[in-house]
C-alpha cells in the first residue's frame, strides 16, 4: 500500500510539474503576443500622429486663405485691393 501511494504521489508530482511547465509556456506566449500587439499599436499611433501633423499644416494654410478671402469680401472701402 505504501508503495502504491509512493507511485501515485510521484505521478501526481510529475503531472503537476508538467502542468506548471505548460502554464508557463502559455503565459510566455501570451506575453509575447501582447508585446507584439503593443508595438503594432505604437507604430499605428505614430503613423496617425504624423498624418495628423500633415493635416494640421494643410488646415492652417486653408484657414489662412479663408481669412484672407473673407477680409477681401468684407472690405467695403476697397482698401485691400
PyMOL commands that set and color helices and strands:
alter all, ss='L'
color gray80, all
select helices_A, chain A and resi 2-74
alter helices_A, ss='H'
color red, helices_A
deselect
rebuild
show_as cartoon
